[in-house]
Amino acid sequence: MSGSFNLLIKGGQVVDGTGSPWFKKDIGISEGKIVSVGFISEKAEQTIDAEGMVVSPGFIDLHTHNDLTILAYPNAESHVMQGITTAVTGNCGLSMAPVNSSSLPLLKTYVSPFLVSDFDYGWSWETLNEYYEKVERQGSTVNLVPLVGQGTIRLAVKGFDKTEASKEEMGEMKKLLAQSLEDGAFGMSTGLAYTPGSYSSTEELIELTSVLREYGALYVTHMRNESSMLMESVEEAIKIGEETGIAVQISHHKEIGKANWGKVHATLRVMEQARRRGVEVNCDVYPYTAASTTITVLVPPWSMEGGIEKLIERLKDKEARQAMKKDLIEGIAGWDNRTKATGWDNLFIGYCPPKEEYEGKSFKEIFKSKGHYGDAHEGFFELLLEIKVNATIIAFMQSEDDVRTVMSNPMTLIISDSWVTSPSAGGKPHPRAYGTFPRVLGRYVREERVLTLEDAIRKMTSLPAGKVGLEDRGVIKEGLAADIVIFDPAKIRDRATYAEPHQYPEGIAYVIVNGQVVVDHEKLTGVKTGKVLRK
């Protein structure tokens, strides 16, 4: 005889996601929903004894690039094993759609450092809806919440053309944005530190984001500059939200380079002042002092005009190469010159399909092995040509004190800024792909007490759910979706390191997605009950 519930969680300390103190209750689940929270005596088809463990809503990661790898890794093991049950995709201005036949070669080359090199994507879609229909047909362990990338939209209309958008081009971009929102996107992201997003003026962005207001959609931004012009970039993001009346999310808030450490105190105050004026601005943070991105972020923006192939042509041209070298040494007004702010010895290769032996090595080490002792810039240019500009990097450039400052602010939520991967993938991805949420709960809650347990869970659940507009997740409450994490607060910790990143965390006993157990006793079950959630 079957019980009253499909699944019953007994005796756990429920941290419900709202920030309220934990309480001890049972949770009854049926047909993918939480149907009862209380003292439950009825039987269930399956019962989990959660005595001594914390029961929380599934973690909602507001900043991922899962759309780039979910087709290759539908089990999403690097994310679900750390308790992520819902991932917002299409961040930093980059999404897998919309595309058209003319822009597809540019997009494929541009995203190649993030893609799984030996996997056949098919590229049979044009619209956001068509892409996520393909994801749905394959299945996913985690829920996916799509954003559309402004960089992808601009690329579809203008390619890697740095000129101002004409009236006709702006109309076409608005049309593509509206179509993506009709397809269910929850908002639009920008990657203003990257081309082609960096070619967009503030005025262009204000006009384009006016479409978001019509749909009540979110504006998420990787800002133009996170170093010498950090404050100006925050002010630009706030201005866009203030003039259009839309909600703003500032991605992975940080400062690049030691000369800029401490600036986050001032930028957080500016955000707080904007909120008092009625601008709905928040920020997010990952719990590491190193960033990870594509190697193209290191070259001057003008050198990317026309795309990767044009960059390669310029690298082979003596005059263009000298101009690039000059800009790397002296900088360009407004450009986030990461090599100058960080230094070559703090830059490492993550993924590099053309030269896997470079993965995990610093640029300085690679230059030395190639005999480029005296001129690192020439070594960099030769490296780009050798690997055909196909690599991701890890850059150590942030202050631990500033990470804590941003993390502890009430406006801030927790993100991984990663994409799903697998131990079988190889390479040296950033350890945040495996360890973000357990690292916060182990190091910054239990050990350092930067956050309380309840506040940390709020930053991982109800705060991101409310920001993006997920009304049925993020809180343990009757009637909401049964996305739940059960962990041991005394044991939870990250194990992934920069040297050995492909390591699952410890202490997360169960993960439940839409009412089904996808992690059981710290082991994947193989069940894929994730959904594509559409606005």
C-alpha positions as CSV (number, residue, x, y, z in Angstrom):
1,M,0.0,0.0,0.0
2,S,1.4,3.4,-1.0
3,G,1.6,6.2,1.5
4,S,0.1,9.6,1.5
5,F,3.2,11.2,0.0
6,N,5.7,10.3,-2.8
7,L,8.5,11.5,-0.5
8,L,8.7,12.4,3.2
9,I,11.6,14.2,4.8
10,K,11.6,13.6,8.6
11,G,13.2,15.4,11.5
12,G,15.4,17.9,9.8
13,Q,16.3,21.5,10.8
14,V,14.4,23.4,8.2
15,V,16.0,26.7,7.0
16,D,13.2,27.8,4.8
17,G,15.0,30.4,2.7
18,T,13.4,33.5,4.1
19,G,16.2,34.3,6.6
20,S,14.1,33.2,9.6
21,P,15.6,31.0,12.2
22,W,15.5,27.3,11.5
23,F,12.6,25.2,12.8
24,K,12.2,21.4,13.1
25,K,9.4,20.1,10.8
26,D,8.7,17.3,8.5
27,I,8.1,17.9,4.8
28,G,5.7,15.9,2.6
29,I,6.1,15.9,-1.1
30,S,3.8,14.7,-3.9
31,E,3.8,15.2,-7.6
32,G,6.8,17.5,-7.6
33,K,5.3,19.9,-5.0
34,I,5.7,20.5,-1.3
35,V,2.2,19.6,0.0
36,S,2.8,19.6,3.8
37,V,5.2,21.2,6.3
38,G,4.6,20.2,9.9
39,F,4.6,17.1,12.1
40,I,3.6,14.3,9.8
41,S,2.6,10.9,10.9
42,E,1.4,9.5,7.5
43,K,3.4,7.0,5.5
44,A,5.2,7.8,2.3
45,E,6.6,5.8,-0.7
46,Q,10.1,7.0,0.3
47,T,11.2,8.5,3.6
48,I,14.5,10.4,4.2
49,D,15.7,10.6,7.8
50,A,17.1,14.1,8.0
51,E,17.8,14.1,11.8
52,G,20.8,16.3,12.5
53,M,20.8,17.8,9.0
54,V,19.7,21.0,7.5
55,V,16.9,21.0,5.0
56,S,16.9,24.0,2.7
57,P,15.4,25.1,-0.6
58,G,17.5,24.0,-3.6
59,F,20.2,26.6,-4.4
60,I,19.4,29.0,-7.2
61,D,22.5,30.1,-9.1
62,L,21.6,33.4,-10.7
63,H,24.8,33.5,-12.8
64,T,25.8,30.5,-14.9
65,H,26.8,29.7,-18.4
66,N,25.1,26.3,-18.4
67,D,23.5,26.9,-21.8
68,L,27.0,26.5,-23.3
69,T,27.5,23.0,-21.9
70,I,24.2,21.5,-20.8
71,L,23.7,19.6,-24.1
72,A,27.1,17.8,-23.5
73,Y,26.6,17.3,-19.8
74,P,22.8,16.9,-19.1
75,N,23.6,15.3,-15.7
76,A,25.0,18.7,-14.6
77,E,27.0,16.8,-12.0
78,S,29.4,19.6,-11.1
79,H,26.4,21.8,-10.2
80,V,23.8,19.4,-8.7
81,M,26.4,17.7,-6.5
82,Q,26.9,21.1,-4.8
83,G,23.2,21.6,-4.3
84,I,22.3,23.8,-7.3
85,T,18.8,22.9,-8.5
86,T,18.1,25.9,-10.7
87,A,20.6,27.7,-12.9
88,V,20.1,31.1,-14.6
89,T,21.8,30.9,-18.0
90,G,22.8,33.3,-20.8
91,N,24.9,35.6,-18.6
92,C,27.6,38.1,-19.6
93,G,25.9,39.1,-22.8
94,L,26.4,35.6,-24.3
95,S,23.6,33.2,-25.1
96,M,23.2,30.4,-27.6
97,A,20.4,32.2,-29.4
98,P,19.1,34.1,-31.3
99,V,21.3,33.3,-34.3
100,N,21.0,33.5,-38.0
101,S,22.9,31.9,-40.9
102,S,25.1,34.9,-41.5
103,S,26.2,35.4,-37.9
104,L,26.4,31.7,-36.9
105,P,30.1,31.2,-37.9
106,L,31.0,34.3,-35.8
107,L,29.1,33.1,-32.8
108,K,30.5,29.5,-33.0
109,T,34.1,30.8,-33.1
110,Y,33.4,33.3,-30.3
111,V,32.0,30.8,-27.9
112,S,34.4,28.0,-28.8
113,P,36.5,28.3,-25.7
114,F,33.5,27.6,-23.5
115,L,32.0,24.7,-25.7
116,V,32.8,21.0,-25.3
117,S,35.3,20.6,-28.2
118,D,34.4,17.0,-29.0
119,F,30.7,17.3,-28.8
120,D,28.4,17.8,-31.8
121,Y,26.0,20.6,-30.9
122,G,24.1,20.4,-34.2
123,W,23.4,24.1,-34.3
124,S,20.0,23.5,-35.7
125,W,18.2,26.4,-33.9
126,E,17.7,30.1,-34.6
127,T,15.5,31.3,-31.7
128,L,15.8,31.0,-28.0
129,N,12.7,28.8,-27.9
130,E,14.2,26.4,-30.5
131,Y,17.4,26.0,-28.5
132,Y,15.7,25.3,-25.2
133,E,13.3,22.9,-26.9
134,K,16.4,20.9,-27.9
135,V,17.6,21.0,-24.3
136,E,14.2,19.8,-23.1
137,R,14.2,16.9,-25.6
138,Q,17.5,15.7,-24.1
139,G,16.7,16.4,-20.5
140,S,18.6,18.0,-17.6
141,T,19.1,17.3,-14.0
142,V,18.8,20.9,-13.0
143,N,16.2,23.5,-13.9
144,L,17.3,26.2,-16.4
145,V,16.1,29.8,-16.4
146,P,17.1,31.6,-19.6
147,L,18.4,35.1,-20.1
148,V,19.1,36.4,-23.6
149,G,22.6,37.9,-24.3
150,Q,22.8,41.4,-25.6
151,G,26.1,40.5,-27.2
152,T,24.5,37.6,-29.1
153,I,21.7,39.9,-30.2
154,R,24.2,42.6,-31.4
155,L,26.3,40.0,-33.1
156,A,23.3,38.6,-35.0
157,V,22.5,42.1,-36.3
158,K,25.9,43.8,-36.7
159,G,28.5,41.1,-36.3
160,F,31.7,42.4,-34.7
161,D,31.1,45.9,-36.0
162,K,32.1,48.6,-33.5
163,T,30.0,51.4,-35.1
164,E,26.9,52.8,-33.5
165,A,23.7,51.0,-34.3
166,S,21.6,52.7,-36.9
167,K,17.9,53.2,-36.5
168,E,17.2,50.1,-38.6
169,E,19.7,48.0,-36.7
170,M,18.3,49.1,-33.4
171,G,14.9,48.2,-34.6
172,E,16.1,44.7,-35.5
173,M,17.8,44.3,-32.1
174,K,14.6,45.3,-30.3
175,K,12.7,42.8,-32.4
176,L,15.1,40.0,-31.5
177,L,15.0,40.9,-27.8
178,A,11.2,41.0,-27.8
179,Q,11.0,37.6,-29.5
180,S,13.4,36.1,-26.9
181,L,11.2,37.5,-24.1
182,E,8.2,36.1,-25.8
183,D,10.1,32.8,-25.9
184,G,10.3,32.9,-22.1
185,A,13.5,34.7,-21.3
186,F,13.5,36.3,-17.9
187,G,15.6,39.2,-18.9
188,M,18.7,40.3,-20.9
189,S,22.3,40.2,-19.9
190,T,25.2,42.4,-21.1
191,G,28.9,41.7,-21.2
192,L,30.3,45.2,-21.6
193,A,33.9,44.1,-20.9
194,Y,33.7,41.9,-24.0
195,T,33.2,42.5,-27.7
196,P,30.7,43.0,-29.3
197,G,29.0,44.3,-26.1
198,S,31.7,46.7,-25.4
199,Y,31.0,48.5,-28.7
200,S,27.5,49.5,-27.3
201,S,27.1,53.0,-25.9
202,T,25.1,53.8,-22.8
203,E,22.4,55.4,-25.0
204,E,22.2,52.3,-27.1
205,L,21.7,50.1,-24.0
206,I,19.1,52.4,-22.6
207,E,17.1,52.3,-25.8
208,L,17.4,48.5,-26.1
209,T,16.6,47.8,-22.4
210,S,13.4,49.9,-22.7
211,V,11.9,46.7,-24.2
212,L,12.6,44.9,-20.9
213,R,10.2,47.2,-19.0
214,E,7.3,46.1,-21.3
215,Y,7.8,42.6,-20.1
216,G,8.8,43.2,-16.5
217,A,12.1,41.6,-17.2
218,L,15.5,41.8,-15.5
219,Y,18.7,43.6,-16.7
220,V,21.8,41.7,-15.7
221,T,25.2,43.2,-16.4
222,H,28.8,42.3,-16.5
223,M,29.9,45.9,-16.3
224,R,32.2,47.7,-18.6
225,N,35.1,48.0,-16.2
226,E,35.9,46.4,-12.8
227,S,39.2,48.1,-12.2
228,S,40.2,51.8,-12.7
229,M,36.6,52.8,-13.7
230,L,34.7,50.5,-11.3
231,M,32.6,53.4,-9.9
232,E,31.8,54.8,-13.3
233,S,30.6,51.4,-14.4
234,V,28.4,50.9,-11.4
235,E,26.9,54.3,-12.1
236,E,26.3,53.4,-15.7
237,A,24.4,50.3,-14.6
238,I,22.3,52.3,-12.2
239,K,21.6,54.9,-14.8
240,I,20.2,52.3,-17.2
241,G,17.9,51.0,-14.5
242,E,16.9,54.5,-13.3
243,E,16.0,55.8,-16.8
244,T,14.1,52.7,-17.9
245,G,12.5,51.7,-14.6
246,I,13.9,48.2,-14.8
247,A,15.5,46.0,-12.1
248,V,19.3,45.7,-12.3
249,Q,21.6,42.9,-11.3
250,I,25.4,43.7,-11.2
251,S,27.2,40.5,-11.9
252,H,30.1,39.1,-9.8
253,H,30.8,42.4,-8.1
254,K,34.6,42.8,-7.4
255,E,37.6,45.0,-8.1
256,I,40.4,44.0,-10.4
257,G,44.0,44.6,-9.4
258,K,45.6,45.5,-6.1
259,A,45.5,49.3,-6.8
260,N,41.7,49.1,-6.8
261,W,41.2,46.9,-3.7
262,G,38.8,48.5,-1.2
263,K,36.7,50.3,-3.8
264,V,33.8,48.0,-3.2
265,H,32.9,49.9,0.0
266,A,32.1,53.0,-2.1
267,T,30.3,51.1,-4.9
268,L,28.1,49.3,-2.4
269,R,27.2,52.7,-0.8
270,V,26.2,54.0,-4.3
271,M,24.0,51.0,-4.8
272,E,22.4,51.5,-1.4
273,Q,21.7,55.2,-2.3
274,A,20.2,54.1,-5.6
275,R,17.9,51.7,-3.8
276,R,16.7,54.5,-1.6
277,R,15.8,56.5,-4.7
278,G,13.8,53.5,-5.9
279,V,16.2,51.8,-8.3
280,E,16.0,48.0,-7.7
281,V,19.7,47.2,-7.9
282,N,21.4,44.2,-6.4
283,C,24.8,42.5,-6.9
284,D,26.2,39.1,-6.6
285,V,29.5,37.5,-5.7
286,Y,31.4,34.2,-5.9
287,P,33.5,33.1,-2.9
288,Y,36.9,33.2,-4.6
289,T,39.7,35.7,-5.3
290,A,40.3,34.5,-8.8
291,A,38.1,35.1,-11.9
292,S,37.7,32.9,-15.0
293,T,36.8,34.0,-18.5
294,T,37.8,33.7,-22.2
295,I,41.3,34.7,-23.2
296,T,39.9,37.3,-25.7
297,V,39.2,39.6,-22.7
298,L,42.9,40.3,-22.6
299,V,43.2,41.9,-26.0
300,P,42.3,45.6,-26.9
301,P,38.6,45.8,-28.0
302,W,39.4,47.2,-31.4
303,S,41.5,44.2,-32.2
304,M,38.4,42.0,-32.0
305,E,36.4,44.0,-34.6
306,G,35.3,41.5,-37.3
307,G,35.7,38.5,-35.0
308,I,38.4,35.9,-34.0
309,E,39.6,35.4,-37.6
310,K,40.2,39.1,-38.0
311,L,42.1,39.2,-34.7
312,I,44.3,36.4,-35.9
313,E,45.0,38.4,-39.1
314,R,46.0,41.4,-36.9
315,L,48.3,39.2,-34.8
316,K,50.2,38.3,-38.0
317,D,50.4,42.0,-39.1
318,K,53.5,43.8,-37.7
319,E,51.9,47.2,-37.5
320,A,48.6,46.0,-35.9
321,R,50.6,43.9,-33.5
322,Q,52.7,46.9,-32.4
323,A,49.5,48.9,-31.9
324,M,48.1,46.1,-29.7
325,K,51.3,46.0,-27.7
326,K,51.2,49.8,-27.2
327,D,47.6,49.5,-25.8
328,L,48.5,46.6,-23.5
329,I,51.4,48.7,-22.1
330,E,49.7,52.1,-21.9
331,G,46.1,51.2,-21.7
332,I,43.0,52.6,-23.4
333,A,40.6,55.0,-21.7
334,G,37.7,52.9,-20.3
335,W,39.1,49.6,-21.2
336,D,39.6,46.9,-18.4
337,N,43.3,46.2,-19.1
338,R,43.6,43.0,-17.1
339,T,47.1,42.1,-18.0
340,K,48.3,45.5,-16.7
341,A,46.1,45.3,-13.5
342,T,46.9,41.7,-12.7
343,G,50.3,40.7,-14.1
344,W,51.3,37.8,-16.3
345,D,52.3,35.6,-13.3
346,N,48.7,35.8,-11.9
347,L,47.1,34.7,-15.2
348,F,46.7,30.9,-15.8
349,I,45.2,28.8,-18.6
350,G,42.1,26.9,-17.7
351,Y,40.8,25.0,-20.8
352,C,42.9,24.9,-23.9
353,P,41.8,22.2,-26.4
354,P,44.5,23.0,-29.0
355,K,47.3,22.7,-26.4
356,E,46.1,20.7,-23.3
357,E,49.6,20.7,-21.9
358,Y,49.2,24.4,-21.1
359,E,46.2,23.8,-18.9
360,G,46.9,24.9,-15.3
361,K,50.1,26.7,-16.2
362,S,50.7,30.4,-15.7
363,F,51.3,32.7,-18.7
364,K,54.7,33.5,-17.4
365,E,55.6,29.9,-17.2
366,I,54.4,29.3,-20.7
367,F,56.3,32.3,-22.0
368,K,59.5,31.1,-20.3
369,S,59.1,27.6,-21.8
370,K,58.9,29.2,-25.3
371,G,62.0,31.4,-24.8
372,H,60.1,34.7,-24.4
373,Y,62.1,35.9,-21.5
374,G,62.3,39.6,-22.3
375,D,59.1,40.4,-24.0
376,A,55.9,39.0,-22.4
377,H,53.7,40.8,-24.9
378,E,55.3,39.1,-27.9
379,G,55.0,35.8,-26.0
380,F,51.3,36.5,-25.5
381,F,50.8,37.2,-29.2
382,E,52.6,34.0,-30.2
383,L,50.5,32.1,-27.7
384,L,47.3,33.4,-29.1
385,L,48.4,32.3,-32.6
386,E,49.5,28.9,-31.4
387,I,46.2,28.1,-29.8
388,K,44.1,30.0,-32.3
389,V,42.7,32.2,-29.5
390,N,40.9,29.1,-28.1
391,A,41.3,29.1,-24.3
392,T,39.8,30.1,-21.0
393,I,41.8,31.8,-18.3
394,I,41.9,32.0,-14.5
395,A,43.0,35.3,-13.1
396,F,44.0,35.9,-9.5
397,M,43.2,39.6,-9.0
398,Q,40.8,40.2,-6.1
399,S,41.1,40.9,-2.4
400,E,39.8,38.3,0.2
401,D,38.6,41.2,2.4
402,D,36.6,42.6,-0.4
403,V,35.0,39.2,-1.2
404,R,33.8,39.2,2.5
405,T,32.6,42.8,2.3
406,V,30.5,42.2,-0.8
407,M,29.2,38.8,0.4
408,S,28.0,40.2,3.8
409,N,26.0,43.1,2.3
410,P,22.2,42.5,2.5
411,M,21.9,43.3,-1.3
412,T,24.2,40.6,-2.3
413,L,23.4,37.0,-3.4
414,I,25.7,34.1,-4.1
415,I,26.6,32.8,-7.6
416,S,29.1,30.4,-9.1
417,D,29.7,32.2,-12.5
418,S,30.5,28.7,-14.0
419,W,29.2,26.2,-16.5
420,V,28.4,22.5,-15.9
421,T,31.2,20.2,-16.4
422,S,32.3,16.7,-15.5
423,P,35.4,14.9,-14.3
424,S,35.5,13.3,-17.7
425,A,35.9,16.8,-19.3
426,G,39.5,17.3,-18.2
427,G,41.1,20.7,-18.2
428,K,41.6,23.0,-15.2
429,P,38.2,24.8,-14.8
430,H,37.8,27.2,-11.9
431,P,37.0,25.3,-8.7
432,R,33.8,27.3,-8.4
433,A,32.2,24.9,-10.9
434,Y,32.2,22.3,-8.2
435,G,32.5,24.1,-4.9
436,T,30.8,27.5,-4.7
437,F,27.8,26.9,-2.4
438,P,29.5,24.3,-0.1
439,R,32.4,26.7,0.2
440,V,30.2,29.5,1.5
441,L,28.4,27.2,3.9
442,G,31.6,25.6,5.2
443,R,34.2,28.4,5.2
444,Y,32.2,31.6,5.4
445,V,29.3,30.4,7.6
446,R,30.7,27.6,9.9
447,E,34.4,28.6,10.1
448,E,34.7,32.3,9.6
449,R,31.1,33.3,10.6
450,V,30.9,36.0,7.9
451,L,27.3,35.0,7.4
452,T,24.7,33.2,9.6
453,L,23.4,30.0,8.2
454,E,20.0,31.5,7.6
455,D,21.3,34.5,5.8
456,A,23.6,32.5,3.6
457,I,20.7,30.2,2.6
458,R,18.5,33.3,1.9
459,K,21.3,34.6,-0.5
460,M,21.2,31.3,-2.3
461,T,17.4,30.7,-2.5
462,S,14.7,33.3,-1.9
463,L,16.8,36.3,-2.8
464,P,17.8,35.1,-6.3
465,A,14.3,33.7,-6.8
466,G,12.7,37.0,-6.1
467,K,15.2,38.9,-8.2
468,V,14.7,36.9,-11.4
469,G,11.0,36.4,-10.8
470,L,10.6,32.8,-9.9
471,E,7.4,32.7,-7.8
472,D,7.3,28.9,-7.2
473,R,10.8,28.3,-5.9
474,G,13.3,29.5,-3.4
475,V,11.3,28.9,-0.2
476,I,10.2,25.8,1.6
477,K,6.4,26.4,1.7
478,E,3.4,24.4,0.9
479,G,2.3,24.6,-2.7
480,L,5.8,25.5,-4.0
481,A,8.0,23.3,-6.2
482,A,9.9,20.6,-4.3
483,D,13.5,21.6,-5.0
484,I,15.4,20.8,-1.8
485,V,18.9,20.3,-0.4
486,I,19.7,18.2,2.7
487,F,23.2,18.7,4.1
488,D,25.2,18.2,7.3
489,P,26.1,21.6,8.6
490,A,29.1,20.3,10.5
491,K,30.6,18.5,7.5
492,I,29.7,20.5,4.4
493,R,32.8,21.8,2.6
494,D,34.2,22.3,-0.9
495,R,37.0,20.0,-2.1
496,A,37.7,21.5,-5.5
497,T,41.0,23.4,-5.8
498,Y,42.7,25.3,-8.6
499,A,45.2,22.4,-9.0
500,E,42.6,19.7,-8.7
501,P,39.2,21.2,-9.6
502,H,37.3,18.1,-10.6
503,Q,36.3,17.2,-7.0
504,Y,32.8,16.9,-5.6
505,P,32.1,18.6,-2.3
506,E,31.4,16.8,1.0
507,G,28.4,16.9,3.3
508,I,25.5,17.2,0.9
509,A,23.5,14.0,1.4
510,Y,20.5,14.6,-0.8
511,V,19.4,16.8,-3.6
512,I,15.8,16.8,-4.8
513,V,14.7,18.5,-8.0
514,N,10.9,18.8,-8.8
515,G,10.2,16.2,-6.1
516,Q,12.6,13.5,-7.3
517,V,15.9,12.5,-5.6
518,V,18.8,13.3,-8.0
519,V,21.5,12.9,-5.3
520,D,21.2,10.1,-2.8
521,H,23.8,9.7,0.0
522,E,26.2,12.0,-2.0
523,K,25.8,9.9,-5.2
524,L,24.1,10.8,-8.4
525,T,21.0,8.8,-9.1
526,G,20.9,9.5,-12.9
527,V,17.3,10.9,-12.7
528,K,16.9,14.0,-14.9
529,T,13.8,15.9,-13.7
530,G,15.0,19.4,-14.4
531,K,12.8,21.7,-16.4
532,V,13.3,24.7,-18.6
533,L,11.4,27.4,-16.7
534,R,9.9,30.1,-18.9
535,K,8.7,33.5,-17.8
